[in-house]
Amino acid sequence: MVGLRGVSTIRALALAAGFALAGCETAGFVTPPPDYGEREPPTGASSANIQSLTDVIQRNPNDSVAYNTRGAAYAKIGRYQNAIEDFTKAVQIDPNFAAAYTNRALAHRQMREDGLALADFNQAIAANPKHAPAYLGRANLLRAQGHLPEALADLDQVIALNPEGAQAFHARGLIYQRQGNHAQAITDFNNAIDRDPFAAAPYQARGQSLLDTGKYDAAIEDFNAALNVDAKNADAWAGLGVAYEKQNNKAKAMESYSRAIAVDPSDQLARDGLARLR
């Protein structure tokens, strides 16, 4: 049993780190690419959190939640092997701890160990068939591997379990977009934006579908919305350049392509655009 002091410490550290256990739709400590965010750099506060969690574990060595929380703290600063060790300890203590399996899967993904990640997502779902983050994580992995029907099935399940979550709509929209079904993709991006209007990725994705369907004014609005959230988004700058080029606005197109290259000199879409316009 965890003492009251240990429980309070774990909850306080989780909140201080901005971390949510993988029981919510965000699928844990990291966001599988290409979704909503980047890992934060190491900070003194993160090190202090890990030390405090270590103290909790020393007082409660059989507390699976403490190991899972410390594992997430390790993952947050990029120490994925340490994170995997903690998640492994958590599931050894509690073999039905779906969130810990999901978090370990996400850590394996960061280490490019996709086979191990898939096995852990499957284990999380076997432990708790209603654990939406495991379906979301597995769907993102399957989508990256090109297994689109299987990924769609998992995303449908996430939405059924958590219809107010944004990420599953965004991820499903990306699949529809890849299949050329832009109408359905835009509907899903709309749903993602309605649920999380401060995330850049759905605006950028919707902008791409609007661009592909010839709705250039609306695409420009969406790329600008994405850039308002993240001004260092090279893909959004390049997409904005294409939209302006389609409107024969050479000056704004060149400016947008140049901004994309300033962020990412290897951005081929922007480099090709500048070459055409010059």
C-alpha positions as CSV (number, residue, x, y, z in Angstrom):
1,M,0.0,0.0,0.0
2,V,1.1,3.5,-0.7
3,G,1.1,5.9,2.2
4,L,-0.9,9.1,1.9
5,R,2.3,11.1,1.7
6,G,3.4,9.0,-1.2
7,V,0.1,9.4,-3.1
8,S,0.2,13.2,-2.6
9,T,3.8,13.4,-3.8
10,I,3.1,11.4,-6.9
11,R,0.0,13.5,-7.8
12,A,1.8,16.8,-7.1
13,L,4.8,15.8,-9.2
14,A,2.7,14.7,-12.1
15,L,0.9,18.1,-12.1
16,A,4.1,20.0,-11.8
17,A,5.7,18.2,-14.7
18,G,2.6,18.8,-16.9
19,F,2.4,15.0,-17.3
20,A,-0.7,12.9,-17.6
21,L,-0.6,9.2,-17.1
22,A,-1.6,7.2,-20.1
23,G,-5.2,6.9,-19.0
24,C,-6.2,9.8,-21.1
25,E,-6.5,10.4,-24.9
26,T,-3.1,12.0,-25.2
27,A,-1.6,8.5,-25.1
28,G,0.9,9.2,-22.3
29,F,4.1,11.0,-21.9
30,V,4.9,11.7,-25.5
31,T,2.9,12.4,-28.6
32,P,3.6,10.0,-31.4
33,P,4.6,11.8,-34.5
34,P,3.4,13.6,-36.5
35,D,0.9,14.9,-33.9
36,Y,0.9,17.6,-31.3
37,G,4.2,18.5,-29.7
38,E,7.8,18.0,-28.9
39,R,9.5,16.6,-25.9
40,E,10.6,19.4,-23.5
41,P,14.4,19.8,-22.9
42,P,15.9,18.7,-19.6
43,T,15.3,21.1,-16.7
44,G,16.4,21.3,-13.1
45,A,12.7,20.9,-12.1
46,S,12.6,17.6,-14.0
47,S,15.7,16.3,-12.1
48,A,14.1,17.4,-8.8
49,N,10.9,15.6,-9.8
50,I,12.8,12.4,-10.5
51,Q,14.6,12.6,-7.2
52,S,11.4,13.1,-5.3
53,L,9.8,10.2,-7.1
54,T,12.8,8.0,-6.2
55,D,12.2,8.9,-2.6
56,V,8.6,7.8,-3.0
57,I,9.7,4.5,-4.5
58,Q,12.2,3.9,-1.8
59,R,9.5,4.3,0.8
60,N,7.0,2.2,-1.3
61,P,9.0,-0.3,-3.3
62,N,5.9,-2.2,-4.5
63,D,4.1,0.9,-5.8
64,S,3.5,0.4,-9.5
65,V,2.1,3.9,-10.0
66,A,5.2,5.5,-8.6
67,Y,7.4,3.5,-11.1
68,N,5.0,4.5,-13.9
69,T,5.1,8.2,-12.9
70,R,8.9,8.2,-12.6
71,G,9.2,6.4,-15.9
72,A,7.2,9.2,-17.5
73,A,9.4,11.8,-15.9
74,Y,12.5,10.0,-17.4
75,A,10.8,9.9,-20.8
76,K,10.0,13.6,-20.6
77,I,13.7,14.4,-20.5
78,G,14.7,11.9,-23.1
79,R,16.0,9.1,-20.8
80,Y,14.0,6.4,-22.6
81,Q,16.0,3.4,-21.4
82,N,15.5,4.5,-17.8
83,A,11.9,5.0,-18.6
84,I,11.5,1.5,-20.0
85,E,13.1,0.0,-16.9
86,D,10.6,1.8,-14.7
87,F,7.6,0.9,-16.9
88,T,8.9,-2.7,-16.8
89,K,9.0,-2.7,-13.1
90,A,5.5,-1.3,-13.0
91,V,4.0,-4.1,-15.0
92,Q,6.0,-6.7,-13.1
93,I,4.3,-5.4,-9.9
94,D,0.9,-5.1,-11.7
95,P,0.6,-7.3,-14.8
96,N,-2.7,-5.6,-15.7
97,F,-1.4,-2.0,-15.7
98,A,-2.5,-0.9,-19.1
99,A,-1.1,2.6,-18.8
100,A,2.4,1.3,-18.1
101,Y,2.4,-1.0,-21.1
102,T,1.3,2.0,-23.3
103,N,3.9,4.2,-21.9
104,R,6.6,1.6,-22.4
105,A,5.4,1.2,-26.0
106,L,5.7,4.9,-26.5
107,A,9.3,4.8,-25.1
108,H,10.1,1.9,-27.5
109,R,8.8,4.0,-30.4
110,Q,11.1,6.8,-29.4
111,M,14.0,4.3,-29.6
112,R,12.8,3.1,-33.0
113,E,11.9,-0.3,-31.5
114,D,8.6,-0.6,-33.3
115,G,8.2,-4.4,-32.9
116,L,8.5,-4.1,-29.1
117,A,6.2,-1.1,-29.2
118,L,3.5,-3.0,-31.0
119,A,3.7,-5.9,-28.6
120,D,3.2,-3.5,-25.7
121,F,0.3,-1.8,-27.3
122,N,-1.3,-5.2,-27.8
123,Q,-0.6,-6.1,-24.2
124,A,-2.2,-2.9,-22.9
125,I,-5.3,-3.6,-24.9
126,A,-5.4,-7.2,-23.6
127,A,-5.1,-5.9,-20.1
128,N,-7.8,-3.3,-20.6
129,P,-9.9,-3.4,-23.8
130,K,-11.3,0.1,-23.0
131,H,-7.9,1.8,-22.7
132,A,-8.1,4.4,-25.5
133,P,-4.5,5.6,-25.4
134,A,-3.2,2.1,-26.4
135,Y,-5.5,2.1,-29.5
136,L,-4.3,5.6,-30.4
137,G,-0.7,4.7,-30.0
138,R,-1.1,1.5,-32.0
139,A,-3.0,3.4,-34.7
140,N,-0.2,5.9,-35.1
141,L,2.3,3.1,-35.3
142,L,0.2,1.2,-37.9
143,R,-0.3,4.4,-39.9
144,A,3.4,5.0,-40.0
145,Q,3.9,1.5,-41.3
146,G,1.3,1.9,-44.0
147,H,-1.3,-0.4,-42.5
148,L,-4.1,2.1,-43.0
149,P,-7.3,-0.1,-42.6
150,E,-6.0,-1.5,-39.3
151,A,-5.1,2.0,-38.1
152,L,-8.5,3.3,-39.1
153,A,-10.2,0.5,-37.1
154,D,-8.1,1.5,-34.0
155,L,-9.0,5.2,-34.4
156,D,-12.7,4.4,-34.7
157,Q,-12.3,2.5,-31.5
158,V,-10.6,5.5,-29.8
159,I,-13.4,7.9,-30.9
160,A,-16.0,5.5,-29.7
161,L,-14.3,5.3,-26.3
162,N,-13.5,9.0,-26.1
163,P,-15.5,11.1,-28.6
164,E,-14.3,14.4,-27.0
165,G,-10.6,13.7,-27.7
166,A,-8.9,15.6,-30.5
167,Q,-5.9,13.5,-31.5
168,A,-7.8,10.5,-32.8
169,F,-9.8,12.8,-35.2
170,H,-6.6,14.4,-36.4
171,A,-4.9,11.1,-36.9
172,R,-7.9,9.6,-38.8
173,G,-8.1,12.7,-40.9
174,L,-4.5,12.2,-41.9
175,I,-5.4,8.7,-43.1
176,Y,-8.3,9.9,-45.1
177,Q,-6.1,12.6,-46.6
178,R,-3.5,10.1,-47.6
179,Q,-6.3,8.1,-49.3
180,G,-7.4,11.2,-51.2
181,N,-10.7,11.4,-49.3
182,H,-10.3,15.1,-48.6
183,A,-14.0,15.8,-47.7
184,Q,-13.9,13.2,-44.9
185,A,-10.4,14.4,-43.9
186,I,-11.6,18.0,-43.5
187,T,-14.5,16.8,-41.4
188,D,-12.2,15.0,-39.0
189,F,-9.8,18.0,-38.9
190,N,-12.8,20.2,-38.1
191,N,-13.6,17.9,-35.2
192,A,-10.1,18.0,-34.0
193,I,-9.9,21.8,-34.1
194,D,-13.3,22.1,-32.3
195,R,-11.9,20.0,-29.5
196,D,-8.5,21.5,-29.3
197,P,-8.4,24.9,-31.0
198,F,-4.8,25.7,-29.8
199,A,-3.0,22.8,-31.5
200,A,-1.2,23.7,-34.8
201,A,-1.2,20.3,-36.5
202,P,-4.9,20.1,-37.4
203,Y,-4.9,23.5,-38.9
204,Q,-1.9,22.6,-41.0
205,A,-3.4,19.3,-42.1
206,R,-6.7,20.9,-43.0
207,G,-4.9,23.6,-44.9
208,Q,-3.2,20.9,-47.0
209,S,-6.6,19.3,-47.8
210,L,-8.0,22.7,-48.7
211,L,-5.0,23.4,-50.9
212,D,-5.4,20.0,-52.6
213,T,-9.0,20.8,-53.4
214,G,-8.4,24.3,-54.7
215,K,-9.7,26.3,-51.8
216,Y,-6.7,28.6,-51.6
217,D,-8.1,31.4,-49.5
218,A,-9.2,29.0,-46.8
219,A,-5.9,27.1,-47.0
220,I,-4.0,30.4,-46.4
221,E,-6.2,31.0,-43.3
222,D,-5.4,27.6,-41.9
223,F,-1.6,27.8,-42.6
224,N,-1.6,31.1,-40.9
225,A,-3.5,29.7,-37.9
226,A,-0.9,27.0,-37.6
227,L,1.9,29.5,-37.7
228,N,0.2,31.6,-35.1
229,V,0.6,28.6,-32.8
230,D,4.1,27.7,-34.0
231,A,6.0,30.2,-36.1
232,K,8.8,27.7,-36.7
233,N,6.7,25.3,-38.6
234,A,8.5,24.9,-41.9
235,D,5.8,22.7,-43.4
236,A,3.2,25.3,-42.7
237,W,5.4,28.1,-44.2
238,A,5.9,25.9,-47.3
239,G,2.2,25.1,-47.6
240,L,1.5,28.8,-47.3
241,G,3.9,29.5,-50.1
242,V,2.2,27.0,-52.4
243,A,-1.2,28.6,-51.7
244,Y,0.1,32.0,-52.5
245,E,1.8,30.7,-55.6
246,K,-1.5,29.1,-56.8
247,Q,-3.0,32.6,-56.4
248,N,-0.2,34.1,-58.5
249,N,1.0,36.2,-55.5
250,K,4.7,35.8,-56.2
251,A,6.0,38.2,-53.6
252,K,4.1,36.5,-50.7
253,A,4.9,33.0,-52.1
254,M,8.6,33.8,-52.2
255,E,8.5,35.3,-48.7
256,S,6.8,32.2,-47.3
257,Y,9.2,29.8,-49.0
258,S,12.1,31.8,-47.7
259,R,10.7,31.6,-44.2
260,A,10.3,27.8,-44.5
261,I,13.9,27.5,-45.6
262,A,15.1,29.7,-42.8
263,V,13.5,27.3,-40.3
264,D,14.5,24.1,-42.2
265,P,17.1,24.6,-45.0
266,S,16.3,21.1,-46.3
267,D,12.6,21.7,-46.9
268,Q,12.3,20.5,-50.5
269,L,8.8,21.9,-51.1
270,A,10.1,25.4,-50.3
271,R,13.3,25.0,-52.2
272,D,11.4,23.8,-55.3
273,G,9.0,26.7,-55.0
274,L,11.7,29.3,-54.8
275,A,13.5,27.7,-57.8
276,R,10.3,28.0,-59.8
277,L,9.6,31.6,-58.9
278,R,13.2,32.7,-59.5
